[in-house]
């Protein structure tokens, strides 16, 4: 299980805080909760205007939730001040919980929840732990604590091992990051001291916390690309790869890409472009996917810049090594089995092929997220997850569903 490290913004307004956010994002931070209850909507918007596109994707907003769609943020967080998500919002949602009963009540409807306080608070004087070790151990045994529950309150680098032992999916940190040896947050911190704290926390959380913040399920458009994207987004997909090989003209291609971009934006989903490097900037996509016969990854990186995720296709160990060495952010590895959605298939891998290649990647220190692709059905998800792949890339598994309810069930089953 991946252990997440989530950062909550400082309670004080530090003059270097935005730069610290950018530095942590560049160093692998995937979830930054922007919690400034004293900020007006205008102040919050002004701050978001300053952030890089990559950092905005890491931001999970605690207040003024309607800004999440405007700035294409990573998600929203529900709490006592803002307890309901905006109408029509379909992006990532998290929530604060203060009892195990609240976790059971809200966990299924959220992407993850905070449970607090686990330890005595660092930033709030007199805010004691609310649970005994025995209560947490028993909650872990009963499945209440799992990968969707993040421990919050008094979390330090030294206490992260406790959270792992209690089966928490991650840690949310505040005081241990922003507070140093001074009396309180805001007194004498420097960006250097905060980044030193970040390094300690990141090391304790483990190397998995610096993997790209990618959804586990990627949908690849097929046939009527706009209609297929709409169907996948309706079913709950959070990442759409725009793959269009039959456009009538460049203008037709651009119009289709823009329609998919607008759909992704309205659903709070991520968009990648297959093959057409120039479309990344034209339609403000977050990622680019390149096959073996497309532009080389190194050349594409110079074109799209460092903030765009680039994925590469691989079919065997030599190609995995090549894509990794070229600087890809993730790999699409396949095909798993025969598929009708792609011509000129490479040799099928099957489960044994994935097990072998993932084991060899581990032995060689190749730690990129790897997506299985090719003819995958919902019933294959659990077996593929056990091979060690990071996620799945599908098309027909969703489009072939007989109705909308079946498509939603397929997405749920396909998402690790």
KAQUI-V269217 format. One record per residue. N is the residue number from 1. RES is the residue in one small letter. D_FIRST is the distance of its C-alpha to the first C-alpha in Angstrom with 2 decimals. Layout:
N;RES;D_FIRST
N;RES;D_FIRST
This chain:
1;x;0.00
2;x;3.80
3;x;6.31
4;x;9.42
5;x;12.91
6;x;15.53
7;x;19.21
8;x;22.05
9;x;25.47
10;x;28.08
11;x;30.34
12;x;33.29
13;x;34.34
14;x;34.04
15;x;36.12
16;x;33.50
17;x;30.49
18;x;30.27
19;x;30.48
20;x;27.67
21;x;25.51
22;x;26.52
23;x;25.87
24;x;22.32
25;x;21.68
26;x;23.19
27;x;20.95
28;x;17.68
29;x;17.53
30;x;16.14
31;x;16.92
32;x;20.29
33;x;21.75
34;x;25.50
35;x;27.06
36;x;30.81
37;x;32.55
38;x;35.87
39;x;35.78
40;x;37.83
41;x;36.70
42;x;38.91
43;x;37.37
44;x;33.84
45;x;35.01
46;x;36.80
47;x;33.69
48;x;31.64
49;x;34.56
50;x;34.06
51;x;30.45
52;x;29.44
53;x;28.02
54;x;24.71
55;x;24.48
56;x;25.55
57;x;22.50
58;x;20.41
59;x;22.70
60;x;21.98
61;x;25.38
62;x;26.32
63;x;29.98
64;x;32.23
65;x;29.63
66;x;32.09
67;x;31.65
68;x;28.12
69;x;29.63
70;x;32.54
71;x;30.47
72;x;27.55
73;x;25.00
74;x;21.26
75;x;21.70
76;x;23.40
77;x;22.73
78;x;24.74
79;x;26.45
80;x;29.79
81;x;31.72
82;x;30.24
83;x;28.88
84;x;29.23
85;x;27.98
86;x;30.88
87;x;32.43
88;x;30.99
89;x;27.93
90;x;25.02
91;x;22.66
92;x;19.49
93;x;20.21
94;x;18.83
95;x;20.80
96;x;21.76
97;x;21.69
98;x;23.53
99;x;23.34
100;x;20.96
101;x;23.38
102;x;22.91
103;x;19.11
104;x;19.93
105;x;22.65
106;x;20.97
107;x;17.25
108;x;18.01
109;x;20.31
110;x;18.14
111;x;15.28
112;x;14.16
113;x;16.31
114;x;17.35
115;x;18.33
116;x;21.06
117;x;22.67
118;x;20.34
119;x;22.55
120;x;26.09
121;x;26.31
122;x;27.26
123;x;28.89
124;x;30.54
125;x;33.07
126;x;33.17
127;x;29.90
128;x;28.60
129;x;25.33
130;x;25.40
131;x;23.38
132;x;23.90
133;x;21.37
134;x;22.34
135;x;21.74
136;x;18.19
137;x;17.53
138;x;19.17
139;x;17.34
140;x;13.98
141;x;15.74
142;x;17.17
143;x;14.02
144;x;15.45
145;x;12.66
146;x;9.28
147;x;7.06
148;x;10.63
149;x;12.27
150;x;12.97
151;x;15.14
152;x;18.50
153;x;21.72
154;x;22.65
155;x;19.35
156;x;20.25
157;x;18.69
158;x;19.65
159;x;18.05
160;x;14.51
161;x;13.90
162;x;15.23
163;x;12.81
164;x;9.83
165;x;12.09
166;x;12.77
167;x;9.24
168;x;9.76
169;x;7.45
170;x;9.74
171;x;13.37
172;x;16.53
173;x;19.26
174;x;22.99
175;x;25.43
176;x;23.61
177;x;23.70
178;x;27.13
179;x;29.05
180;x;30.55
181;x;33.21
182;x;35.48
183;x;36.49
184;x;34.40
185;x;32.50
186;x;35.04
187;x;37.43
188;x;37.06
189;x;33.74
190;x;33.72
191;x;31.26
192;x;31.05
193;x;30.04
194;x;27.37
195;x;25.86
196;x;26.01
197;x;24.00
198;x;21.46
199;x;21.13
200;x;20.59
201;x;17.87
202;x;16.09
203;x;16.40
204;x;15.12
205;x;11.97
206;x;11.33
207;x;12.21
208;x;9.25
209;x;11.07
210;x;14.06
211;x;12.95
212;x;15.18
213;x;14.63
214;x;15.00
215;x;14.76
216;x;12.86
217;x;16.25
218;x;19.45
219;x;22.84
220;x;25.76
221;x;29.20
222;x;31.76
223;x;35.41
224;x;36.41
225;x;33.76
226;x;34.42
227;x;34.48
228;x;31.33
229;x;29.48
230;x;30.92
231;x;29.79
232;x;26.17
233;x;26.10
234;x;27.78
235;x;25.05
236;x;22.33
237;x;21.28
238;x;20.31
239;x;21.12
240;x;24.38
241;x;25.65
242;x;29.44
243;x;30.84
244;x;34.59
245;x;36.81
246;x;39.88
247;x;41.05
248;x;44.83
249;x;45.13
250;x;43.40
251;x;44.26
252;x;42.82
253;x;39.56
254;x;39.39
255;x;40.24
256;x;37.52
257;x;34.93
258;x;36.11
259;x;35.92
260;x;32.27
261;x;31.62
262;x;33.33
263;x;31.39
264;x;28.02
265;x;29.36
266;x;30.55
267;x;27.20
268;x;25.21
269;x;23.57
270;x;23.15
271;x;25.65
272;x;25.85
273;x;29.02
274;x;29.43
275;x;32.10
276;x;34.48
277;x;33.85
278;x;36.61
279;x;35.10
280;x;32.17
281;x;34.61
282;x;36.91
283;x;34.41
284;x;32.09
285;x;28.99
286;x;25.77
287;x;25.01
288;x;26.92
289;x;26.16
290;x;28.44
291;x;29.33
292;x;31.03
293;x;34.45
294;x;33.76
295;x;34.42
296;x;32.81
297;x;29.69
298;x;31.49
299;x;34.43
300;x;32.41
301;x;30.66
302;x;34.15
303;x;35.07
304;x;32.18
305;x;31.23
306;x;28.14
307;x;26.72
308;x;26.28
309;x;23.16
310;x;24.30
311;x;22.71
312;x;24.33
313;x;24.83
314;x;24.50
315;x;25.52
316;x;25.35
317;x;24.35
318;x;27.40
319;x;26.63
320;x;23.00
321;x;24.55
322;x;27.21
323;x;25.05
324;x;22.76
325;x;25.91
326;x;27.49
327;x;24.99
328;x;22.97
329;x;19.98
330;x;18.32
331;x;19.53
332;x;20.57
333;x;20.77
334;x;23.00
335;x;24.80
336;x;22.86
337;x;26.12
338;x;29.47
339;x;29.62
340;x;32.75
341;x;31.47
342;x;31.90
343;x;34.82
344;x;35.05
345;x;31.85
346;x;30.64
347;x;30.03
348;x;27.36
349;x;24.13
350;x;22.91
351;x;19.83
352;x;21.27
353;x;21.83
354;x;18.27
355;x;17.10
356;x;19.88
357;x;19.44
358;x;15.71
359;x;16.54
360;x;19.50
361;x;17.70
362;x;15.47
363;x;18.75
364;x;20.55
365;x;18.13
366;x;17.75
367;x;14.52
368;x;15.51
369;x;13.56
370;x;15.12
371;x;16.20
372;x;17.77
373;x;21.21
374;x;24.35
375;x;25.39
376;x;22.01
377;x;22.46
378;x;20.27
379;x;20.51
380;x;18.89
381;x;15.57
382;x;13.73
383;x;15.25
384;x;14.51
385;x;10.78
386;x;10.98
387;x;12.98
388;x;10.28
389;x;11.89
390;x;10.52
391;x;12.77
392;x;16.20
393;x;19.73
394;x;22.28
395;x;25.80
396;x;27.63
397;x;24.84
398;x;25.60
399;x;29.23
400;x;30.28
401;x;29.22
402;x;32.51
403;x;32.15
404;x;30.17
405;x;28.50
406;x;27.33
407;x;26.03
408;x;23.96
409;x;22.60
410;x;21.79
411;x;19.86
412;x;17.81
413;x;17.12
414;x;16.42
415;x;13.85
416;x;10.18
